Amino acid sequence: MRVIEKTIYTFDELSDSAKENAREWMRVGLEYPWFNEARDSLRAFCDEFGIRVLDYSLGDYRGFVKTDASASNFRGRKLSQFDREVMPTGFCFDCSLRYTFADEWKKTGDALESFKNALESLVCEVERDVDFYFSDESIDESIIANGHEFDEHGGAE
């Protein structure tokens, strides 16, 4: 029989290089959890105007949304009929779409261009959220909140 002692560290107790190793351990296999919600917000917003989403990519630096939107989708509509506070999916991405659309339409009077700007705001918001989700700050918060422990090199225990 032999007894082996091992020293275990909290994240805050690690050296800077060990913290980097711990962050990388945490990032492995980590996936952004809200892509479905972003897609659902996008589709609900487009459905309100009878617009189909033809293709999209969210979460990277080349994000885009392609739709079949045209001026005819907004013909006969008035800004006063659009409730910017309605959140069809209840997720925060609804706000980006609806607030941008309503504010731009009020400012420019161009519903189609406002719709396109709202889609762009969604793409940018998801990109920013993905960037934050994988940032050192967010990873550190998650490690600490979940009480992960490490060896002196930042390996998970």
C-alpha positions as CSV (number, residue, x, y, z in Angstrom):
1,M,0.0,0.0,0.0
2,R,1.1,3.5,-0.7
3,V,-0.3,6.9,0.1
4,I,-0.1,9.6,-2.5
5,E,-0.9,13.2,-1.6
6,K,-2.1,15.6,-4.3
7,T,-2.5,19.3,-4.0
8,I,-5.7,20.6,-5.5
9,Y,-6.2,24.3,-6.5
10,T,-9.2,26.5,-7.1
11,F,-9.0,28.5,-10.3
12,D,-8.0,31.7,-8.3
13,E,-5.1,29.9,-6.8
14,L,-3.5,28.9,-10.1
15,S,-0.6,30.6,-11.8
16,D,-1.4,32.5,-15.0
17,S,-0.1,29.7,-17.3
18,A,-2.1,27.1,-15.3
19,K,-5.2,29.4,-15.7
20,E,-4.7,29.3,-19.5
21,N,-4.6,25.5,-19.4
22,A,-7.8,25.5,-17.2
23,R,-9.6,27.8,-19.7
24,E,-8.6,25.6,-22.6
25,W,-9.8,22.5,-20.8
26,M,-13.2,24.3,-20.2
27,R,-13.5,25.4,-23.9
28,V,-13.0,21.9,-25.2
29,G,-16.3,20.6,-26.3
30,L,-18.1,23.8,-25.2
31,E,-20.8,24.8,-27.6
32,Y,-22.8,28.1,-27.8
33,P,-26.1,27.1,-26.3
34,W,-28.5,29.7,-27.9
35,F,-28.3,29.2,-31.6
36,N,-31.7,27.6,-31.7
37,E,-33.2,30.5,-29.8
38,A,-31.6,33.0,-32.2
39,R,-33.0,31.0,-35.2
40,D,-36.4,30.9,-33.6
41,S,-36.4,34.7,-33.0
42,L,-35.4,35.2,-36.6
43,R,-38.1,33.0,-38.0
44,A,-40.8,34.5,-35.8
45,F,-39.9,38.0,-36.9
46,C,-39.9,37.1,-40.5
47,D,-43.1,35.1,-40.2
48,E,-44.9,38.2,-38.9
49,F,-44.3,39.8,-42.4
50,G,-44.9,36.7,-44.5
51,I,-41.1,36.5,-45.3
52,R,-39.3,33.3,-45.7
53,V,-35.7,32.7,-44.4
54,L,-33.8,31.2,-47.3
55,D,-30.4,30.8,-45.7
56,Y,-28.5,32.1,-42.7
57,S,-25.4,31.8,-40.7
58,L,-25.2,33.1,-37.2
59,G,-22.3,33.4,-34.7
60,D,-19.3,33.9,-36.9
61,Y,-17.7,36.9,-38.5
62,R,-19.3,36.2,-41.9
63,G,-22.8,35.9,-40.5
64,F,-25.7,36.6,-42.8
65,V,-29.4,36.2,-43.3
66,K,-31.0,35.8,-46.7
67,T,-34.7,36.1,-47.1
68,D,-37.3,36.7,-49.8
69,A,-38.3,40.1,-48.4
70,S,-39.5,42.7,-50.8
71,A,-41.3,46.0,-50.5
72,S,-44.6,44.1,-51.1
73,N,-44.3,42.5,-47.6
74,F,-44.7,45.9,-46.0
75,R,-47.3,47.4,-48.3
76,G,-50.3,48.7,-46.4
77,R,-48.5,48.3,-43.0
78,K,-48.1,51.2,-40.6
79,L,-45.6,51.6,-37.9
80,S,-48.4,52.3,-35.4
81,Q,-49.6,48.7,-36.0
82,F,-46.2,47.2,-35.1
83,D,-45.8,46.5,-31.4
84,R,-42.1,46.6,-30.7
85,E,-42.6,45.3,-27.2
86,V,-44.1,41.9,-28.3
87,M,-41.6,39.2,-27.8
88,P,-42.9,36.2,-29.8
89,T,-40.2,33.7,-28.5
90,G,-39.5,35.4,-25.2
91,F,-35.8,35.4,-25.8
92,C,-33.6,38.4,-25.9
93,F,-32.9,38.2,-29.6
94,D,-36.5,39.3,-30.2
95,C,-35.6,42.7,-28.7
96,S,-32.7,43.2,-31.2
97,L,-34.9,42.5,-34.2
98,R,-38.0,44.4,-33.1
99,Y,-36.4,47.4,-31.5
100,T,-34.1,48.0,-34.4
101,F,-36.9,47.5,-36.9
102,A,-39.3,49.9,-35.2
103,D,-36.6,52.6,-34.4
104,E,-35.2,52.5,-38.0
105,W,-38.7,52.6,-39.6
106,K,-39.6,55.6,-37.4
107,K,-36.4,57.3,-38.3
108,T,-36.3,56.6,-42.1
109,G,-39.9,55.7,-43.1
110,D,-38.5,52.8,-45.1
111,A,-39.9,49.5,-43.7
112,L,-37.9,47.2,-46.1
113,E,-34.6,48.9,-45.3
114,S,-35.5,48.8,-41.6
115,F,-36.2,45.1,-41.8
116,K,-32.8,44.5,-43.4
117,N,-31.1,46.6,-40.6
118,A,-33.0,44.5,-38.0
119,L,-31.6,41.3,-39.5
120,E,-28.1,42.8,-39.5
121,S,-28.5,43.8,-35.8
122,L,-29.4,40.1,-35.0
123,V,-26.4,38.9,-36.8
124,C,-24.2,41.3,-34.9
125,E,-25.8,40.6,-31.6
126,V,-25.3,36.8,-31.9
127,E,-21.7,37.4,-33.0
128,R,-21.1,39.5,-29.9
129,D,-22.8,37.0,-27.6
130,V,-20.8,34.1,-29.0
131,D,-17.5,36.1,-28.6
132,F,-18.4,36.9,-25.0
133,Y,-19.5,33.3,-24.3
134,F,-16.0,32.0,-25.2
135,S,-14.1,35.0,-23.7
136,D,-11.7,34.5,-20.8
137,E,-14.0,36.5,-18.6
138,S,-17.0,34.3,-19.3
139,I,-15.0,31.1,-19.0
140,D,-13.4,32.3,-15.7
141,E,-16.9,33.0,-14.3
142,S,-18.2,29.6,-15.3
143,I,-15.1,27.8,-13.8
144,I,-15.5,29.6,-10.5
145,A,-19.3,29.3,-10.4
146,N,-19.1,25.6,-10.9
147,G,-16.4,25.1,-8.4
148,H,-14.0,23.3,-10.7
149,E,-10.7,22.2,-9.1
150,F,-7.3,21.7,-10.8
151,D,-3.8,20.3,-10.4
152,E,-0.9,22.8,-10.3
153,H,-0.8,22.8,-14.1
154,G,-4.4,23.6,-14.6
155,G,-5.5,20.1,-15.4
156,A,-9.0,19.2,-14.2
157,E,-9.5,17.1,-11.2
